[in-house]
Amino acid sequence: MSKLKDKLQEKIEAWRPRTTALLKKAGDVKLGDVTIGMAIGGARGVKCLVTDISYLDPQEGIRFRGFTIPETLQKLPKVPGSDMPYVEGFLYLLLTGDVPTKADAEEVAGELKARAAVPQYVFDVLRAMPRDTHPMTMLSAAILCMQRDSIYVKRYNEGLGKNDHWDPTYEDAMNLLARLPEIGAYIFRMKYRADTPIAPDPKLDWGGNFAHMMGVPQPYDDVSRLYFILHSDHESGNVSAHTGHLVASALSDVYYSASAMINGLAGPLHGLANQEVLRWIQGVMEKMGGKIPTEEEMGKFVWDTLESGQVVPGFGHAVLRKTDPRYMEQRNFCLKHLPNDPIFKYVDLLFKVVPPILEKQGKAKNPWPNVDAQSGVIQWYYGVREYDFYTCLFGIGRALGVMCNIIWDRALGYPIERPKSVTTAMLEEVAAKAEAAAKK
Ligand SMILES: CC(C)(COP(=O)(O)OP(=O)(O)OC[C@H]1O[C@@H](n2cnc3c(N)ncnc32)[C@H](O)[C@@H]1OP(=O)(O)O)[C@@H](O)C(=O)NCCC(=O)NCCS
């Protein structure tokens, strides 16, 4: 067994009694109430999911295993010669809750390398798809077709005790994660770089190897490491994480779950927003003939967007009520590496102009920028300009969090998810009763 798996087993066995005790002693204790608004409004604010991998505070933003983003980046061992940590060390943190040593991170890197070979049939499937297929569709299909290799399915069919479900899930999850950088880079090079895939370099770490296979020079390796870490997890209720969890709750294997989570991420209100941001900014740039608009001119573009019934991409959030720290971390990167880039200047101007306008319009509950407002700019600057591809980068990063969650779901024996629905007539009846009671 790998050291990581050993450690995980220890953690799981120590954790299980906590979940069992909560269910046994406090299963009936109320966590909150559900209003009609919540039921119609996409279950916003309904506390009915459990995860220990990350927690999203509306004011503070994400914490990974209790650490803020700056703390996470500071505590994790760095790849030699790089400003950014090993993604492999981050995976260790997400899975175990412990900060890894450099040796731990390198050991996980070794484990992933040993699992990294992508089966030829995956490339065959990708090559059989029309070349203008959206890269998210390709990524989803590539993941799904590997389902035939699921170790979980094999072990399940042989008979698997409830406490052992996490073990083959771990095997599948690590195999999938190990293969994702090559699959993602292959899609990119096949579609956008005249079909010239670059072979992996076994000496490189997960993020560094991705940058190498993309064919983009340094510091794109650090961009990749940062990007994957920032996009990995955002607690469990967002569409991609929740979809992964929901599908896995039926004991579908991680290939089915990850493919589904990619499909959810592909929507314009979720992961696709980062490409929308760039498309929108470039529309503004075109109208401005490339010059940087004044605050007033930019304000007018924002109002025009709102008045035409569209959302301003990259702003707002279902949970956050402050500027997204993932936005800030990428902004810091831009200030260091591309402070004079014209698109970054646009983004920074939007940071000034959009929040007061959204506040004035009075609809968005959060007028502040989210992660997607910055990420496309960095990719564009380093020459990854095919913005259809940006959501694939998000998907590769998000797979880290989703895989850790599914392993722990299995470890703690979380059951099949099944919220209850009601009819509109039932809601009207409840509403009428509440109105009558209020009149008394
Ligand atoms: C992220 C998002 C989907 C959250 O949705 P939500 O939880 O329903 O957001 P809110 O509760 O604040 O929405 C209330 C209203 O404000 C509007 N609103 C929210 N964000 C807005 C934005 N960036 N621009 C314009 N209007 C916005 C909503 O469309 C909604 O309008 P409606 O009442 O006419 O339907 C939403 O803010 C959005 O569409 N943002 C732009 C896309 C984006 O950046 N997505 C990436 C998220 S990480």
PDBQT file of the ligand as one rigid body, heavy atoms in Angstrom, charges set to zero:
ROOT
HETATM    1  C1  LIG A 501     -22.698  33.333  -9.921  1.00  0.00    +0.000 C 
HETATM    2  C2  LIG A 501     -24.196  33.535 -10.051  1.00  0.00    +0.000 C 
HETATM    3  C3  LIG A 501     -24.725  32.470 -11.027  1.00  0.00    +0.000 C 
HETATM    4  C4  LIG A 501     -24.867  33.363  -8.691  1.00  0.00    +0.000 C 
HETATM    5  O1  LIG A 501     -26.252  33.328  -8.899  1.00  0.00    +0.000 OA
HETATM    6  P1  LIG A 501     -27.275  33.654  -7.727  1.00  0.00    +0.000 P 
HETATM    7  O2  LIG A 501     -26.875  32.971  -6.471  1.00  0.00    +0.000 OA
HETATM    8  O3  LIG A 501     -28.636  33.384  -8.268  1.00  0.00    +0.000 OA
HETATM    9  O4  LIG A 501     -27.034  35.218  -7.538  1.00  0.00    +0.000 OA
HETATM   10  P2  LIG A 501     -27.977  36.252  -6.797  1.00  0.00    +0.000 P 
HETATM   11  O5  LIG A 501     -28.826  35.617  -5.760  1.00  0.00    +0.000 OA
HETATM   12  O6  LIG A 501     -27.093  37.383  -6.409  1.00  0.00    +0.000 OA
HETATM   13  O7  LIG A 501     -28.952  36.715  -8.003  1.00  0.00    +0.000 OA
HETATM   14  C5  LIG A 501     -29.969  37.682  -7.770  1.00  0.00    +0.000 C 
HETATM   15  C6  LIG A 501     -30.198  38.469  -9.061  1.00  0.00    +0.000 C 
HETATM   16  O8  LIG A 501     -29.000  39.198  -9.358  1.00  0.00    +0.000 OA
HETATM   17  C7  LIG A 501     -28.590  38.909 -10.663  1.00  0.00    +0.000 C 
HETATM   18  N1  LIG A 501     -27.146  38.885 -10.740  1.00  0.00    +0.000 N 
HETATM   19  C8  LIG A 501     -26.290  38.131  -9.994  1.00  0.00    +0.000 A 
HETATM   20  N2  LIG A 501     -25.026  38.292 -10.443  1.00  0.00    +0.000 NA
HETATM   21  C9  LIG A 501     -25.078  39.159 -11.458  1.00  0.00    +0.000 A 
HETATM   22  C10 LIG A 501     -24.114  39.686 -12.339  1.00  0.00    +0.000 A 
HETATM   23  N3  LIG A 501     -22.831  39.344 -12.286  1.00  0.00    +0.000 N 
HETATM   24  N4  LIG A 501     -24.521  40.558 -13.289  1.00  0.00    +0.000 NA
HETATM   25  C11 LIG A 501     -25.820  40.894 -13.383  1.00  0.00    +0.000 A 
HETATM   26  N5  LIG A 501     -26.800  40.410 -12.606  1.00  0.00    +0.000 NA
HETATM   27  C12 LIG A 501     -26.422  39.549 -11.649  1.00  0.00    +0.000 A 
HETATM   28  C13 LIG A 501     -29.129  37.516 -10.928  1.00  0.00    +0.000 C 
HETATM   29  O9  LIG A 501     -29.181  37.244 -12.332  1.00  0.00    +0.000 OA
HETATM   30  C14 LIG A 501     -30.465  37.565 -10.276  1.00  0.00    +0.000 C 
HETATM   31  O10 LIG A 501     -31.338  38.299 -11.131  1.00  0.00    +0.000 OA
HETATM   32  P3  LIG A 501     -32.915  37.892 -11.254  1.00  0.00    +0.000 P 
HETATM   33  O11 LIG A 501     -33.460  38.146  -9.882  1.00  0.00    +0.000 OA
HETATM   34  O12 LIG A 501     -33.408  38.807 -12.327  1.00  0.00    +0.000 OA
HETATM   35  O13 LIG A 501     -32.941  36.451 -11.635  1.00  0.00    +0.000 OA
HETATM   36  C15 LIG A 501     -24.516  34.957 -10.586  1.00  0.00    +0.000 C 
HETATM   37  O14 LIG A 501     -23.949  35.911  -9.732  1.00  0.00    +0.000 OA
HETATM   38  C16 LIG A 501     -24.010  35.171 -12.011  1.00  0.00    +0.000 C 
HETATM   39  O15 LIG A 501     -24.750  34.870 -12.965  1.00  0.00    +0.000 OA
HETATM   40  N6  LIG A 501     -22.788  35.730 -12.179  1.00  0.00    +0.000 N 
HETATM   41  C17 LIG A 501     -22.196  35.891 -13.479  1.00  0.00    +0.000 C 
HETATM   42  C18 LIG A 501     -21.662  34.577 -13.997  1.00  0.00    +0.000 C 
HETATM   43  C19 LIG A 501     -20.440  34.136 -13.214  1.00  0.00    +0.000 C 
HETATM   44  O16 LIG A 501     -19.525  34.910 -12.998  1.00  0.00    +0.000 OA
HETATM   45  N7  LIG A 501     -20.399  32.847 -12.835  1.00  0.00    +0.000 N 
HETATM   46  C20 LIG A 501     -19.237  32.265 -12.149  1.00  0.00    +0.000 C 
HETATM   47  C21 LIG A 501     -19.508  31.971 -10.735  1.00  0.00    +0.000 C 
HETATM   48  S1  LIG A 501     -18.122  31.397  -9.874  1.00  0.00    +0.000 SA
ENDROOT
TORSDOF 0
